[in-house]
Amino acid sequence: VNGGFVDPNTITYQQIVQQRQGHRGVPQYELDAMRERYTGVFKNGTSHYGKNWQDLSAYSQAQYELFCAGYSIATMEDWHVYTFDLDPWFKIRVPLVTSGVVVGEQAISTQTDRGRGAGKYFTSPGLEKQKHVYGPLDLGDSACMVVEGLKDCWRVYQRGFKNVCTNLGSSMSDEQADYLAKHFTTVFLAYDNDRAGREGYREAYNKLVARFVKVQQVVY
């Protein structure tokens, strides 16, 4: 561990899964406690405990914010999301996985910390993110979906489309296009419906089609 980040030279995706039972992940007893605490937290939009997430501890705040945003415990478990409560700015941590290997980590700030001046994201120092796509992809499948960010991945994933990944932005590099073309015959592009997303879609479309990949746009 270097400064709270995983070392891509010494840890694999399988080890992340195993170490979730220890300090690097969310221990099972904490997951069980969260299940009990947050089951039915929202009933008709009202907190079951009569308090909002700002009233909770730093660790619980980060977890609670994810639940309030609609992300399920099952999705957080499958993507091995954990919290690092000692970090004053970036409490939500996500291993970045490509081809079954952890190549780095992205830290995400909570809304509260963002309101105090924290940036939205921080990625492992030295990671050349344009060289990879990120997500626990099934490379035996013929199709995958590409979205802009990790939270977009989680939305798609928990709605039933499991083979989803992100290139961490709206711009697809040649390396990312090469990777997708090597493993998939069809790619669904679901970039944000804003100017950057639309421009990113056209760029990604041209790169993938040039590599003989069938491209479908997901419009929303």
Stockholm file with secondary structure:
# STOCKHOLM 1.0

chainA/1-220         VNGGFVDPNTITYQQIVQQRQGHRGVPQYELDAMRERYTGVFKNGTSHYGKNWQDLSAYSQAQYELFCAGYSIATMEDWHVYTFDLDPWFKIRVPLVTSGVVVGEQAISTQTDRGRGAGKYFTSPGLEKQKHVYGPLDLGDSACMVVEGLKDCWRVYQRGFKNVCTNLGSSMSDEQADYLAKHFTTVFLAYDNDRAGREGYREAYNKLVARFVKVQQVVY
#=GR chainA/1-220 SS CBTTBCCTTTCCHHHHHHHTTTTTSCCHHHHHHHHHHHTTCEETTEETTSCCGGGSCHHHHHHHHHHHTTCCHHHHHHTTCEECTTCSSCCEEEEEEETTEEEEEEEECCHHHHHTTCCSEEECTTCCGGGCCBSCCCTTSSEEEEESSHHHHHHHHTTTCCCEEECSSSCCCHHHHHHHHHHCSEEEEECCSSHHHHHHHHHHHHHHHTTTCEEEECCC
#=GC SS_cons         CBTTBCCTTTCCHHHHHHHTTTTTSCCHHHHHHHHHHHTTCEETTEETTSCCGGGSCHHHHHHHHHHHTTCCHHHHHHTTCEECTTCSSCCEEEEEEETTEEEEEEEECCHHHHHTTCCSEEECTTCCGGGCCBSCCCTTSSEEEEESSHHHHHHHHTTTCCCEEECSSSCCCHHHHHHHHHHCSEEEEECCSSHHHHHHHHHHHHHHHTTTCEEEECCC
//
